[in-house]
């Protein structure tokens, strides 16, 4: 159920229809645009959305889709259903072209993977184009649409005779003209011409009797007459008869063809119905690309959970003006069903409400909507709206009376699957009474478990949202520094109207504002001020939370790196110790061999004193060499361990660290600046992050950070926050040159690493795969990248690379 009747005009869907018609190729598709209707049938909505999403994928990554010769032959096919009628020759050309288009579309879709494009494949299941019809048409007319000479044996005979007669006429005319020129009866350079469909000779009027024949015309001055010689007159009559016979034979051929296709007229009409659907789906997919629309995850229950939602008409308007559109994040579910939006005038409350209404209506009409891919959407069975001035002189209704009638209708017909949109709830009458009626109406709507988005300035409604289950507040943000709206919706707190602040900014008279403050009362002013103060505090807390999260992530990263280095040292230590042990064992084995050799030689020489003395001296020398080698090996092992440990973990304890020094954390190569010293701890700055660490893990360094610049910490944080706010989780490099695309991707990945973003996507298209391969070669070289892979086929397949960072 939709209410009121002019619902589409109120939310702007009538403009969407016109844009869809502009995207259609032919009236076939335009007829379907006119038939778009809001539906609450979940399976139908899912089917329509899937058709458009599959076609969107074709337009993004597929080959060129057949998009010419979308002619609508249905009126002609219905006309020739009557016996005795025949199809016109010009329309026969259109029939051939359009049937070829339908055949090409069927072939195109059949080539697609049925698992990836099931809904488009479903469209062609019952579409059959009789090839005999195309064969018959090609046998009748040629490539230029003319009737073939051999379309029938009789036509071929007639045309052969026509050519013969025409040749005879040409010869006789030229012979007579040559005589007239020689005799001076006609001008020297005159040529035969046509008058009344007959070939004639231009002659001087004074000589018109010199040649027997018939005068068909004369010039405006009367000096030239156009004579058909008597000798070709009869031949011309024969020619006219042959031409008439040719026309009759062509009609007969067309009649025979019409009789041939008449039994298949219903199938042909069905084919053009299919062509209209394809044109319609293509137009919806093309429009989806225009407004950057996606298919959200669809659930068969009332639900709104959108991220980065944009009003499509506002987006297109701003796109032409090269202005950004602030996206909307909004969620309505079983626990939080009714959103009360408050905030300053011209702050975007009504745009927010219309965005919800238009996108939900588009979705349930089978159109993709401009939201982020991971958004979720549900289905509502009833859709009500109260927006704008409904004053009616004819029905003797004031603006407020019309609003009350709408509210009465909402209360009587709403249920737990209804979505209600009300703009400026309660206005149009005395504020206190209007606010009371609005609050009571809201209670009733809430009791029916309906869903709603409501904009208001009334304090009692804001307070009700804060203490009533199912009802929650939202505020359109306002920059209190520049006194300008930010057009951002923040859920959880009511918004201030900033009436006095805006009045001050535009230079409203101070004494009038002072008097207004007194009349308003301190309680109301304090409440409004409290809302502003809460908003400021909330922003500060959010900024602090962001900084803390970044610091935590940074610290966690450093701990991981430190642990990794420690493990490497332990592994190296074990390796070196094992190596030293092996060398020692080798030395012992060599020593034993030397001793055994010496003893053996002494025994063999029977204890010769000189020989024994010499052998003992050699043993002593060899022992000294072994000892020296053993000591050297042991010392080298110790030195290696000391050197490795110093490189990784040593701390210069003899250096005194002061504020302003540049230091590094043990186990880390990054350089930080000391901002403050608190007891045994220091506050250090690194890559715009503030971190508290122990002095014992710091060592001074003469190096400076590569990105070091003389500026305050607050400026660094503001710059980082600005970069984070403007960062997009996807980048589109389609159509770029290889070097340009690689440069953009490199900068993009650098920013993602800096901002600690975990996952991004790169849209490079499919094409011949060169750009995809080049980008992936670069990604393979970046250590901070954990993995990269193709996006899910539903969201773009190998036309998009999904990148996960460490």
NUTI-350667 format. One line per field, with one value per residue (C-alpha): chain; x, y, z; residue number from 1. Coordinates in steps of 0.2 Angstrom, whole numbers, plus 5000, padded with zeros to 4 digits. Each point is the difference from the previous one (the first is absolute). Layout:
# NUTI-350667
chain A;...
xx X;...
yy Y;...
zz Z;...
resi NUM;...
END
This chain:
# NUTI-350667
chain A;A;A;A;A;A;A;A;A;A;A;A;A;A;A;A;A;A;A;A;A;A;A;A;A;A;A;A;A;A;A;A;A;A;A;A;A;A;A;A;A;A;A;A;A;A;A;A;A;A;A;A;A;A;A;A;A;A;A;A;A;A;A;A;A;A;A;A;A;A;A;A;A;A;A;A;A;A;A;A;A;A;A;A;A;A;A;A;A;A;A;A;A;A;A;A;A;A;A;A;A;A;A;A;A;A;A;A;A;A;A;A;A;A;A;A;A;A;A;A;A;A;A;A;A;A;A;A;A;A;A;A;A;A;A;A;A;A;A;A;A;A;A;A;A;A;A;A;A;A;A;A;A;A;A;A;A;A;A;A;A;A;A;A;A;A;A;A;A;A;A;A;A;A;A;A;A;A;A;A;A;A;A;A;A;A;A;A;A;A;A;A;A;A;A;A;A;A;A;A;A;A;A;A;A;A;A;A;A;A;A;A;A;A;A;A;A;A;A;A;A;A;A;A;A;A;A;A;A;A;A;A;A;A;A;A;A;A;A;A;A;A;A;A;A;A;A;A;A;A;A;A;A;A;A;A;A;A;A;A;A;A;A;A;A;A;A;A;A;A;A;A;A;A;A;A;A;A;A;A;A;A;A;A;A;A;A;A;A;A;A;A;A;A;A;A;A;A;A;A;A;A;A;A;A;A;A;A;A;A;A;A;A;A;A;A;A;A;A;A;A;A;A;A;A;A;A;A;A;A;A;A;A;A;A;A;A;A;A;A;A;A;A;A;A;A;A;A;A;A;A;A;A;A;A;A;A;A;A;A;A;A;A;A;A;A;A;A;A;A;A;A;A;A;A;A;A;A;A;A;A;A;A;A;A;A;A;A;A;A;A;A;A;A;A;A;A;A;A;A;A;A;A;A;A;A;A;A;A;A;A;A;A;A;A;A;A;A;A;A;A;A;A;A;A;A;A;A;A;A;A;A;A;A;A;A;A;A;A;A;A;A;A;A;A;A;A;A;A;A;A;A;A;A;A;A;A;A;A;A;A;A;A;A;A;A;A;A;A;A;A;A;A;A;A;A;A;A;A;A;A;A;A;A;A;A;A;A;A;A;A;A;A;A;A;A;A;A;A;A;A;A;A;A;A;A;A;A;A;A;A;A;A;A;A;A;A;A;A;A;A;A;A;A;A;A;A;A;A;A;A;A;A;A;A;A;A;A;A;A;A;A;A;A;A;A;A;A;A;A;A;A;A;A;A;A;A;A;A;A;A;A;A;A;A;A;A;A;A;A;A;A;A;A;A;A;A;A;A;A;A;A;A;A;A;A;A;A;A;A;A;A;A;A;A;A;A;A;A;A;A;A;A;A;A;A;A;A;A;A;A;A;A;A;A;A;A;A;A;A;A;A;A;A;A;A;A;A;A;A;A;A;A;A;A;A;A;A;A;A;A;A;A;A;A;A;A;A;A;A;A;A;A;A;A;A;A;A;A;A;A;A;A;A;A;A;A;A;A;A;A;A;A;A;A;A;A;A;A;A;A;A;A;A;A;A;A;A;A;A;A;A;A;A;A;A;A;A;A;A;A;A;A;A;A;A;A;A;A;A;A;A;A;A;A;A;A;A;A;A;A;A;A;A;A;A;A;A;A;A;A;A;A;A;A;A;A;A;A;A;A;A;A;A;A;A;A;A;A;A;A;A;A;A;A;A;A;A;A;A;A;A;A;A;A;A;A;A;A;A;A;A;A;A;A;A;A;A;A;A;A;A;A;A;A;A;A;A;A;A;A;A;A;A;A;A;A;A;A;A;A;A;A;A;A;A
xx 5000;5006;4994;4996;4997;5013;5013;5012;5000;5003;5016;5006;4997;4992;5017;5008;4987;5005;5019;4996;4991;5015;5010;4989;5004;4982;4982;5000;5010;4991;4983;5008;5006;4982;4994;5012;4991;5004;5000;5000;5003;5017;5004;4995;5011;5014;4998;4999;5015;5010;4996;5007;5015;5005;4998;5010;5014;4999;5001;5015;5010;4992;5002;4989;4982;4988;4992;4994;4984;4988;4984;4983;4991;4985;4987;5004;5000;4983;4993;5006;4990;4985;4999;5003;5013;5018;5016;5007;5017;5008;4994;5006;5018;4997;4993;5016;5012;4991;4998;5019;5003;4989;5010;5016;4994;4995;5017;5009;4991;5002;5019;4999;5004;4982;5007;5005;4985;4986;4986;5005;5001;4982;4994;5005;4992;4984;5007;5000;5004;4995;5015;4989;4992;5017;5004;4984;5003;5018;4993;4988;5010;5018;5012;4994;4982;4995;4990;5010;4998;4999;4987;4989;5002;4986;5008;5016;4992;4991;5016;5009;4987;5000;5019;4998;4986;5010;5015;4989;4993;5017;5006;4986;5000;5019;4997;4987;5009;5016;4989;4992;5018;5006;4985;5001;4983;5007;5015;5017;5003;4983;4996;4984;4990;4985;4982;4985;5010;5004;5017;4999;5011;5002;4997;4999;4981;5001;5006;4988;4991;5016;4999;4984;4995;4991;5004;5000;5006;5008;5012;4994;5006;4991;5016;5003;4988;5002;4995;4998;5003;4986;5011;5003;4983;4993;5016;4998;4982;5007;5013;4986;4991;5015;5003;4983;5002;5016;4991;4986;5013;5009;4984;4997;5017;4997;4983;5007;5014;4987;4989;5016;5004;4981;4999;5016;4994;4998;5017;5007;4991;5007;5017;4998;4993;5017;5009;4991;5005;5018;5000;4991;5013;5014;4994;4998;5018;5007;4991;5007;5018;4995;4996;5013;4986;5002;4990;4998;4998;4981;4990;4982;4995;4999;5018;5011;5019;5008;5018;5005;4982;4998;4985;5002;4993;5010;5015;4998;4997;5015;5011;4996;5006;5015;4994;5001;4984;5001;4994;4988;5002;4983;4993;4982;4997;4989;5008;5002;4985;4996;5013;4997;5012;5003;5012;5002;4989;5008;5011;4994;4986;4987;5014;5003;4982;4997;5016;4993;4983;5007;5013;4988;4987;5013;5005;4983;4997;5014;5014;5018;5003;5015;5006;5016;5001;4999;4984;4984;4982;4983;4983;4985;4982;4993;5009;4993;5006;4995;5011;4998;4985;4984;4989;4984;4988;4989;4997;5001;5015;5013;5018;4998;4984;5007;5014;4988;4990;5017;5004;4982;5003;5017;4992;4986;5010;5018;5007;5016;5005;4997;5012;4994;5009;4995;5009;4999;4988;4988;5002;4986;4991;5003;5017;4995;4984;5008;5014;4988;4990;5016;5006;4984;5000;5018;4995;4986;5011;5013;4987;4996;5019;5001;5016;5002;5012;4994;5008;4995;5006;4988;5009;4987;5002;5019;4998;4987;5013;5013;4988;4989;5004;5000;5003;5017;5008;5011;5008;5005;5018;5004;5017;5000;5016;4994;4982;4996;4991;5010;4985;5006;4988;5006;4990;4997;4998;4987;5006;4999;4991;5013;4987;5009;5018;4994;4991;5016;5010;4989;5001;4983;4997;5008;4987;4986;5010;5003;4981;4996;5012;4990;4984;5005;5005;5016;4994;4998;5017;5009;4993;5005;5017;5002;4996;5014;5012;4996;5004;5017;5004;4995;5011;5015;4997;4999;5016;5008;4994;5007;5017;5000;4995;5014;5012;4995;5002;5017;5006;4993;5010;5016;4997;4998;5016;5010;4994;5005;5017;5002;4996;5012;5014;4995;5001;5016;5007;4996;5007;5017;5001;4997;5013;5013;4995;5003;5017;5005;4996;5010;5015;4999;4999;5016;5009;4996;5007;5016;5003;4997;5011;5014;4999;5000;5016;5009;4996;5006;5016;5003;5001;5014;5004;5003;4986;4988;5006;4996;4983;4996;5005;4989;4986;5002;5000;4985;4991;5004;4993;4984;4998;5002;4988;4987;5002;4998;4985;4992;5004;4993;4984;4999;5004;4987;4986;5006;4999;4984;4992;5007;4993;4983;4997;5014;4995;5012;4997;5014;4991;4988;4983;4992;4985;5003;5012;4998;5000;4996;4992;5011;4997;4993;5007;4987;5005;4989;5000;4999;4986;4999;5009;4989;5010;5008;4989;5000;4987;5006;4993;5002;4990;4987;4998;5002;5007;5005;5015;5014;5016;5009;4996;5005;5017;5005;5004;5007;4987;4984;4984;4998;4984;5005;4993;4999;4982;4989;4993;4982;5004;5007;4984;4989;5009;4999;4981;4997;5009;4990;4983;5004;5007;4990;5000;5001;5009;4995;5014;4990;5005;5016;5017;5011;5012;4987;4990;5015;5004;4983;4999;5017;4995;4983;5009;5012;4985;4992;5015;5002;4982;5001;4986;4998;4991;4998;4995;5007;4988;5011;4987;5002;5006;5015;5007;5016;4995;4995;5016;5011;4990;5002;5019;5001;4989;5012;5015;4991;5005;4985;4988;4993;4991;4991;4986;4986;4984;4985;4992;4984;5009;5012;5010;5018;4996;5003;5015;4996;5016;5002;5014;5009
yy 5000;5017;5016;5014;4998;5013;4990;4999;5018;5004;4989;5004;4983;5008;5008;4983;4993;5014;4996;4981;5004;5010;4985;4989;4996;4999;5002;4982;5004;5016;4991;4989;5015;5007;4983;5001;4997;4999;4981;4992;4982;4995;4987;5012;5014;4988;4995;5017;5006;4985;5003;5018;4995;4987;5012;5013;4987;4998;5019;5001;4985;4991;5002;5012;4996;5001;5017;5004;4998;4998;5003;4997;4990;4995;5012;4994;4982;5003;5009;4986;4987;5005;4989;5009;5013;5000;5007;5015;4998;5014;4991;4983;5008;5005;4982;4992;5012;4998;4981;5000;5010;4988;4986;5008;5004;4982;4994;5012;4995;4981;5003;5007;4988;4994;5000;5018;5006;4989;5014;5006;4982;4998;5014;4991;4983;5001;5012;4992;5009;4989;5000;4997;5017;5008;4989;5004;5019;4999;4991;5014;5016;5004;5008;5018;4995;4999;4987;4986;4997;4981;5002;4991;4994;5012;5015;4995;4999;5017;5008;4993;5006;5017;5001;4996;5013;5013;4997;5001;5017;5006;4996;5008;5016;5002;4998;5013;5012;4998;5005;5015;5006;4999;5008;5014;4996;4998;5007;4992;4994;4995;4983;4989;5004;4993;5008;4991;4985;4999;5003;5016;5011;5019;5010;5018;5005;5006;4983;4989;4994;4994;4983;4990;4997;5006;5016;4996;5017;5016;5012;5015;5012;4989;5000;4981;4986;4981;4988;4981;4993;4990;4985;4998;5004;4982;4993;5012;4993;4983;5005;5007;4984;4990;5011;4997;4982;5001;5009;4986;4986;5009;5001;4981;4996;5010;4992;4983;5004;5007;4984;4991;5009;5003;4983;5005;5018;4996;4993;5015;5012;4990;5003;5019;4999;4992;5013;5013;4992;4999;5019;5003;4990;5008;5018;4996;4993;5015;5012;4990;5003;5019;5001;4988;4988;4982;4986;4999;4984;4997;4993;4995;5011;5019;5006;5015;4998;5012;5006;5015;5002;5015;5008;4996;5016;5011;4989;5003;5019;5002;4989;5012;5015;4989;5002;4985;4992;4996;4981;4994;4986;4994;4985;4995;4983;4991;5009;5017;5003;5018;5013;5018;5012;5017;5014;5017;5007;4996;4987;4985;4993;5000;4993;4986;4996;5001;4989;4986;5001;5001;4986;4988;5003;4998;4983;4993;5006;4989;5013;5000;5013;5011;4992;4990;4982;4993;5010;4990;5004;4992;5001;5010;4997;5017;5017;5016;5018;5017;5014;5017;5012;4991;5015;4998;5014;4989;4988;5015;4992;5010;4994;4993;4992;4990;4995;4994;4990;4991;4996;4993;4989;4994;4995;4991;4990;4998;4983;4992;5000;5018;5014;5017;5016;5017;5016;5015;4989;5011;5016;5011;5005;5006;4992;4994;4992;4994;4992;4991;4993;4995;4991;4990;4995;4994;4990;4991;4997;4992;4989;4993;4996;5010;5006;5019;5014;5017;5017;5013;5015;4996;4997;4988;4988;5000;4997;4986;4991;5000;4990;4990;4982;4999;5019;5008;5016;5006;5017;5009;5006;5019;5008;5011;5009;5005;4999;4990;4983;4985;4990;4984;4990;4994;4987;5000;5019;5013;5015;5019;5011;5013;5014;5013;4996;5001;5016;5007;4994;5009;5016;5001;5014;4997;5008;4990;4984;5005;5003;4984;4991;5007;4995;4983;4996;4994;4982;4999;5009;4989;4984;5006;5005;4983;4991;5010;4997;4981;5000;5009;4987;4986;5006;5002;4982;4993;5008;4994;4983;5000;5006;4986;4987;5006;5000;4982;4994;5008;4992;4983;5001;5005;4985;4988;5006;5000;4982;4995;5007;4992;4983;5003;5003;4985;4989;5008;4997;4981;4999;5008;4989;4984;5005;5004;4983;4991;5009;4995;4982;5000;5008;4986;4987;5007;5001;4982;4995;5009;4993;4982;5003;5006;4986;4988;5007;5000;4981;4997;5009;4990;5015;5008;5015;5013;4994;5000;5017;5007;4991;5008;5017;4998;4995;5015;5012;4991;5002;5018;5002;4991;5010;5016;4995;4995;5016;5010;4990;5003;5018;5002;4992;5012;5015;4995;4998;5017;5009;4992;5005;5018;5002;4994;5004;5011;5016;5014;5002;5013;5013;5012;5002;5018;5007;5004;4986;4987;4982;4983;4985;4985;4988;5013;5011;5013;5017;5009;5017;5002;5012;4998;4991;4994;4991;4984;5002;5010;5006;4998;5005;4988;5002;5012;4987;5005;4985;4998;4988;4997;5009;4984;4994;5016;5005;5017;5001;5014;4995;5010;4993;5000;5009;5012;5017;5014;5001;4997;4983;5007;5004;4983;4992;5011;4996;4982;5001;5009;4987;4987;5009;5001;4983;4988;4982;4997;5008;5000;5000;4994;5009;5006;4998;4986;5012;5012;4986;4993;5017;5002;4983;5002;5016;4992;4985;5012;5009;4984;4994;5017;5000;4982;4995;4981;4997;5010;4996;5005;5001;4998;4991;4984;5005;4991;4998;5010;5014;4986;4991;5016;5005;4983;4999;5016;4993;4985;5012;5009;4991;5008;4991;4984;4993;5005;4991;5002;5008;4988;4997;5009;5016;5000;4984;5002;5018;5005;4996;4998;5005;4995;5009;4994
zz 5000;4995;5007;4994;4981;4996;5010;4985;4997;5018;5001;4983;4992;4985;4995;5002;4987;4988;5002;4997;4984;4994;5003;4989;4982;4994;5004;5005;5015;5004;5001;5014;5009;5000;5008;5015;5016;5018;5006;5017;4992;5006;4987;4986;5007;5001;4982;4993;5010;4995;4982;5001;5010;4987;4986;5010;5000;4981;4998;5011;4995;4985;4982;4990;5002;4984;5001;4983;4990;5015;4989;5006;4987;5012;4992;4983;5005;5008;4984;4988;5011;4989;4984;4984;5008;4996;5008;4993;4991;5011;5016;4993;5001;5018;5004;4993;5010;5016;4999;4997;5015;5011;4993;5004;5018;5003;4993;5011;5016;4996;5000;5018;5015;5005;5019;4999;4990;5004;4999;4983;4994;5007;4989;4984;5005;4989;4987;4983;4983;4985;4989;4985;5002;4998;4985;4992;5003;4993;4984;4997;5004;4998;5012;4995;5003;4982;4993;4991;4982;5003;5015;4987;4982;4994;5008;4992;4983;5002;5005;4985;4989;5008;4997;4982;4997;5009;4989;4985;5006;5004;4982;4991;5011;4998;4981;4999;5011;4989;4985;5010;5004;4982;4994;5012;5008;5017;5009;4997;5018;5005;5007;5001;5016;5009;5000;5007;5002;4981;4992;4989;4989;5004;4984;4994;5001;4982;4994;5010;4984;4992;5009;5002;5017;5016;5010;5018;5007;4996;5010;5010;4986;4987;4989;5003;4998;5006;4986;5001;4982;4993;4996;5019;5006;4998;5007;5016;5002;5000;5013;5011;4999;5004;5015;5006;4998;5010;5015;4999;5001;5014;5010;4996;5006;5016;5003;4998;5013;5012;4998;5004;5016;5006;5009;5010;5004;5018;5002;4991;5011;5015;4993;4999;5018;5004;4991;5010;5016;4995;4995;5017;5011;4990;5003;5019;5000;4991;5012;5014;4994;4998;5018;5007;5006;5007;5005;5019;5009;5000;5014;5001;5015;5003;5002;4995;5003;4987;4999;4989;4993;4988;4993;4981;4993;5012;4995;4982;5002;5011;4988;4986;5011;5006;5018;5013;5007;5019;5001;5013;5012;5007;5009;5005;5008;5012;5015;4993;4988;5001;4996;5006;4990;5007;4996;4992;4985;4983;5009;4990;5010;4986;4987;5012;5002;4981;4997;5011;4991;4982;5002;5009;4986;4987;5008;5001;4982;4994;4999;5007;5013;5004;5016;5004;4995;5018;5004;5004;4995;5004;4993;5007;4995;5003;4996;5006;4999;5006;4993;4993;4999;4997;5001;4989;4996;4990;5016;5012;5009;5009;5000;5018;4996;4986;5012;5012;4987;4995;5018;5002;4985;5007;5017;4992;4987;5007;5007;5004;4981;4997;4996;5004;4995;5008;4997;5013;5011;5010;4991;4993;5016;5018;5005;5017;4994;4984;5009;5012;4985;4992;5015;5003;4981;5002;5015;4990;4985;5012;5008;4982;4999;4984;4992;4998;4996;5007;4999;5013;5011;5014;5017;5007;4986;5002;5019;4996;4988;5014;5012;4989;4994;4981;4998;4998;4996;4986;4997;4984;5004;5001;5000;5015;4994;4983;5004;4985;4998;4997;4992;5010;5011;5017;5009;5019;5005;4995;4991;5003;4989;5002;4997;5010;4993;4982;5003;5008;4985;4987;5011;5007;5012;5017;5010;4992;5003;5018;5002;4992;5012;5015;4992;4997;5018;5008;5000;4981;4997;5012;4992;4983;5006;5009;4983;4992;5015;4999;4981;5003;5014;4989;4986;5012;5007;4982;4995;5016;4997;4982;5007;5013;4988;4988;5015;5005;4983;4999;5017;4995;4984;5009;5012;4986;4992;5016;5004;4982;5003;5016;4993;4986;5013;5010;4984;4995;5017;5000;4983;5005;5016;4990;4988;5014;5008;4984;4997;5018;4997;4984;5010;5013;4987;4991;5017;5004;4983;5003;5017;4993;4986;5011;5012;4985;4993;5017;5002;4982;5003;5016;5012;4991;5011;4986;4990;5015;5005;4982;5000;5016;4994;4984;5012;5010;4985;4993;5017;5000;4983;5004;5016;4991;4987;5013;5009;4984;4995;5017;4999;4983;5005;5015;4989;4987;5014;5007;4984;4995;5017;4999;4982;5006;5018;5008;5009;5002;5019;5002;4989;5009;4990;4999;4993;4981;4998;4986;5006;4994;5010;5002;4987;4988;4986;5000;5008;5012;5008;5019;5004;5019;5014;5015;5013;4993;4984;4985;4988;4982;4983;4985;4984;5008;5014;5019;5010;5018;5003;5013;4998;5003;4982;4991;4993;4993;4982;4988;4987;4997;4994;4981;5001;5014;4998;5013;5004;5015;5005;4998;4982;4997;5007;4990;4984;5004;5004;4984;4990;5009;4997;4981;4998;4989;5002;4981;4985;4982;4987;4985;4984;5007;4992;5008;5008;5006;5007;5009;5007;5007;5008;5008;5008;5005;5008;5009;5008;5005;5009;5008;5006;5006;4988;5000;4983;4984;4982;4983;4986;4984;4988;4991;4982;4994;5018;4998;5013;5012;4998;5002;5016;5007;4997;5010;5014;5001;5004;5015;5016;5010;4988;5008;4985;4984;4991;4987;5007;5002;4982;5006;5003;4985;5000;4992;4995;5018;5011;5019;5010;5018;5010;5015
resi 1;2;3;4;5;6;7;8;9;10;11;12;13;14;15;16;17;18;19;20;21;22;23;24;25;26;27;28;29;30;31;32;33;34;35;36;37;38;39;40;41;42;43;44;45;46;47;48;49;50;51;52;53;54;55;56;57;58;59;60;61;62;63;64;65;66;67;68;69;70;71;72;73;74;75;76;77;78;79;80;81;82;83;84;85;86;87;88;89;90;91;92;93;94;95;96;97;98;99;100;101;102;103;104;105;106;107;108;109;110;111;112;113;114;115;116;117;118;119;120;121;122;123;124;125;126;127;128;129;130;131;132;133;134;135;136;137;138;139;140;141;142;143;144;145;146;147;148;149;150;151;152;153;154;155;156;157;158;159;160;161;162;163;164;165;166;167;168;169;170;171;172;173;174;175;176;177;178;179;180;181;182;183;184;185;186;187;188;189;190;191;192;193;194;195;196;197;198;199;200;201;202;203;204;205;206;207;208;209;210;211;212;213;214;215;216;217;218;219;220;221;222;223;224;225;226;227;228;229;230;231;232;233;234;235;236;237;238;239;240;241;242;243;244;245;246;247;248;249;250;251;252;253;254;255;256;257;258;259;260;261;262;263;264;265;266;267;268;269;270;271;272;273;274;275;276;277;278;279;280;281;282;283;284;285;286;287;288;289;290;291;292;293;294;295;296;297;298;299;300;301;302;303;304;305;306;307;308;309;310;311;312;313;314;315;316;317;318;319;320;321;322;323;324;325;326;327;328;329;330;331;332;333;334;335;336;337;338;339;340;341;342;343;344;345;346;347;348;349;350;351;352;353;354;355;356;357;358;359;360;361;362;363;364;365;366;367;368;369;370;371;372;373;374;375;376;377;378;379;380;381;382;383;384;385;386;387;388;389;390;391;392;393;394;395;396;397;398;399;400;401;402;403;404;405;406;407;408;409;410;411;412;413;414;415;416;417;418;419;420;421;422;423;424;425;426;427;428;429;430;431;432;433;434;435;436;437;438;439;440;441;442;443;444;445;446;447;448;449;450;451;452;453;454;455;456;457;458;459;460;461;462;463;464;465;466;467;468;469;470;471;472;473;474;475;476;477;478;479;480;481;482;483;484;485;486;487;488;489;490;491;492;493;494;495;496;497;498;499;500;501;502;503;504;505;506;507;508;509;510;511;512;513;514;515;516;517;518;519;520;521;522;523;524;525;526;527;528;529;530;531;532;533;534;535;536;537;538;539;540;541;542;543;544;545;546;547;548;549;550;551;552;553;554;555;556;557;558;559;560;561;562;563;564;565;566;567;568;569;570;571;572;573;574;575;576;577;578;579;580;581;582;583;584;585;586;587;588;589;590;591;592;593;594;595;596;597;598;599;600;601;602;603;604;605;606;607;608;609;610;611;612;613;614;615;616;617;618;619;620;621;622;623;624;625;626;627;628;629;630;631;632;633;634;635;636;637;638;639;640;641;642;643;644;645;646;647;648;649;650;651;652;653;654;655;656;657;658;659;660;661;662;663;664;665;666;667;668;669;670;671;672;673;674;675;676;677;678;679;680;681;682;683;684;685;686;687;688;689;690;691;692;693;694;695;696;697;698;699;700;701;702;703;704;705;706;707;708;709;710;711;712;713;714;715;716;717;718;719;720;721;722;723;724;725;726;727;728;729;730;731;732;733;734;735;736;737;738;739;740;741;742;743;744;745;746;747;748;749;750;751;752;753;754;755;756;757;758;759;760;761;762;763;764;765;766;767;768;769;770;771;772;773;774;775;776;777;778;779;780;781;782;783;784;785;786;787;788;789;790;791;792;793;794;795;796;797;798;799;800;801;802;803;804;805;806
END
